[in-house]
Amino acid sequence: MDMEFQKKKLYEQMGISQRAIALGEAAEEVCRPRFERIDRIAEYNQMKVLKAFRDRHVGESHFSGSTGYGYNDIGRDTLEEVYASVFHTEDALVRAQLVSGTHALTVALFGNLRPGDEMLSPVGKPYDTLDQVIGITQQKGSLKDYGVSYRQVDLKADGSFDFEGIRAALNERTRLVEIQRSRGYSSRPTLSVGQIGELIRFVKEIRPDVICMVDNCYGEFVETVEPSDVGADLVVGSLIKNPGGGLAPIGGYIAGKAEYIENASFRLTAPGLGKELGASLGVSRTLYQGLFLSPSVTASAEKGAIFAAQIYQDLGFSVRPRAEEIRHDIIQSIDLNSPEGLCAFCLGIQAAAPVDSFVTPVPSDMPGYGDPVIMAAGSFISGASIELSADGPMREPYTAFFQGGLTWAHAKMGILMSVQKLIDASLI
Ligand SMILES: *Cc1c(COP(=O)(O)O)cnc(C)c1O
């Protein structure tokens, strides 16, 4: 059997034209040396995770789970030790009761801030869902409502840190500095772990007692080091992104200094109860397995992002980051320049999905967003953005934010399908 011939036939049966296949082949050729680097990082991170499993003697008995109060849940407690080992921290809180990334960040913030304290973001405005948590947007129950003030120093126009602005913003009330690693849905560049380390050193020189917390969403296992390796006191993320490996059905993690983890645990359950409670129900095995797969899954998603950047920049679209840039998260944005372009792109990602491939995404109003948003997400886990997904607000320059892909072959197929939908709509 001529495998290449048969493979092209399969692509064609799924609606991919010769032209899209040829564009893909050209882009993949250019990407190959970059993929080698990603594979080496994935190998390193796989060994880091495997070593943590072996060191903590993970065994069959850790998978059974608990119900009710969840006292003495050895599987849950050992998983937290494994996370602490992977992130090189004193302790970790890894729970199904952390319902999302925003919730994990909220628990870490409310657990560690007190009335009269101030929180500082030295990297511009944090992720949108934190607006109401912090009180940037008026909301009852926000940190502001509890007497915690907020200050922000924007990045400079060239994306660098405004060190003088940060020095001026740090004051005797500053208790916690929140650093967001990924750009999220903004246009600023994603921070490398090295840059985060530089920022933390600067802050700690002025105020050694301030808590440095990193929103690590979308960044886990993209590099061989994590923010906790360069001085972060707390790192926080979502299990339906990178560290859940596509398997975790729910959850978040907070890893860091034991004192700050305890503070967070008192907020998650109750003061005095902390980490002792919280049944793992049936999810422990999946959280272990997802973490084990995560370095490889993250590498697949990153390859998809680089391939997407290459093929779309070759077609003349503006992409961030550029295909040749070293990456620090798995997010790719592509300016499609028209409503039709953004819709066709999302239609392609949806059509390539293993779930709901027959559904047509349409723009719709979303709470908290000014413009209608279009989303493509044919995922096994609802809303999991480590799975192949794309979304974008219906406004100039009609930017698609693309991320995820449980396997590289699937991420590639999604991108080829998006290109095909643009061809079908005569947009390229
Ligand atoms: C995804 C994300 C979050 C949290 O989002 P949830 O949808 O609540 O899980 C926070 N910060 C960043 C940078 C993110 O990418």
The ligand as an SDF file (V2000), in Angstrom:
LIG
                    3D

 15 15  0  0  0  0  0  0  0  0999 V2000
   -8.1060   30.3190   30.5660 C   0  0  0  0  0  0  0  0  0  0  0  0
   -7.4320   31.3510   31.3580 C   0  0  0  0  0  0  0  0  0  0  0  0
   -7.8540   31.6900   32.6420 C   0  0  0  0  0  0  0  0  0  0  0  0
   -9.0160   31.0250   33.3440 C   0  0  0  0  0  0  0  0  0  0  0  0
  -10.0320   30.7060   32.5390 O   0  0  0  0  0  0  0  0  0  0  0  0
  -11.2050   29.6580   32.8820 P   0  0  0  0  0  0  0  0  0  0  0  0
  -12.0040   29.7240   31.6470 O   0  0  0  0  0  0  0  0  0  0  0  0
  -11.8970   30.1850   34.0710 O   0  0  0  0  0  0  0  0  0  0  0  0
  -10.6020   28.3320   33.1310 O   0  0  0  0  0  0  0  0  0  0  0  0
   -7.1590   32.6620   33.3120 C   0  0  0  0  0  0  0  0  0  0  0  0
   -6.0900   33.2630   32.7670 N   0  0  0  0  0  0  0  0  0  0  0  0
   -5.6380   32.9630   31.5390 C   0  0  0  0  0  0  0  0  0  0  0  0
   -4.4370   33.6490   30.9860 C   0  0  0  0  0  0  0  0  0  0  0  0
   -6.2900   31.9960   30.7980 C   0  0  0  0  0  0  0  0  0  0  0  0
   -5.8300   31.6730   29.5830 O   0  0  0  0  0  0  0  0  0  0  0  0
  1  2  1  0
  2  3  1  0
  2 14  2  0
  3  4  1  0
  3 10  2  0
  4  5  1  0
  5  6  1  0
  6  7  2  0
  6  8  1  0
  6  9  1  0
 10 11  1  0
 11 12  2  0
 12 13  1  0
 12 14  1  0
 14 15  1  0
M  END
$$$$
